[in-house]
Amino acid sequence: MSEENSEEIEVQGRKVVELFTACAAAPDDLAAAEAADAALAELEVLLRDAEEEELAG
């Protein structure tokens, strides 16, 4: 995994934690839940791409 990918994953991971923390603070906030879900989906894409890159050598 390149350093750039690693940093991107770290930043996105922090964003996911921040958004899910907001969900915990306001469980009825649908916009916060949607934002957290979208951020998590983006993190999953980054992780999948990094894994594929690593497997490709």
C-alpha positions in Angstrom: 0.0 0.0 0.0 1.4 3.4 -0.9 1.9 6.1 1.7 -0.7 8.2 -0.1 -3.3 5.4 0.1 -2.5 4.8 3.7 -3.0 8.5 4.5 -6.2 8.6 2.6 -7.5 5.6 4.4 -6.5 7.1 7.8 -8.3 10.4 7.0 -11.4 8.6 5.8 -11.4 6.4 8.9 -11.3 9.4 11.2 -14.2 10.9 9.3 -16.2 7.7 9.7 -15.6 7.7 13.5 -16.5 11.4 13.7 -19.8 10.9 11.8 -20.8 7.8 13.8 -20.0 9.7 17.0 -22.5 12.3 15.7 -25.0 9.6 15.1 -24.6 8.4 18.7 -25.2 11.9 20.0 -28.3 12.4 17.8 -29.8 9.0 16.9 -32.8 10.6 15.3 -30.8 12.7 12.8 -31.3 11.0 9.5 -28.9 13.3 7.7 -26.1 12.4 10.1 -26.9 8.7 9.6 -26.8 9.1 5.8 -23.5 11.0 5.9 -22.0 8.3 8.2 -23.2 5.5 5.8 -21.7 7.3 2.8 -18.4 7.9 4.5 -18.2 4.2 5.5 -19.0 3.1 2.0 -16.1 5.4 0.7 -13.8 3.8 3.3 -14.7 0.4 2.2 -13.9 1.3 -1.4 -10.5 2.7 -0.3 -9.7 -0.4 1.7 -10.8 -2.7 -1.2 -8.7 -0.8 -3.7 -5.7 -0.9 -1.3 -6.1 -4.7 -0.9 -6.3 -5.3 -4.6 -3.2 -3.1 -5.2 -1.3 -5.1 -2.5 -2.4 -8.4 -4.0 -1.3 -7.3 -7.5 2.2 -6.8 -6.1 
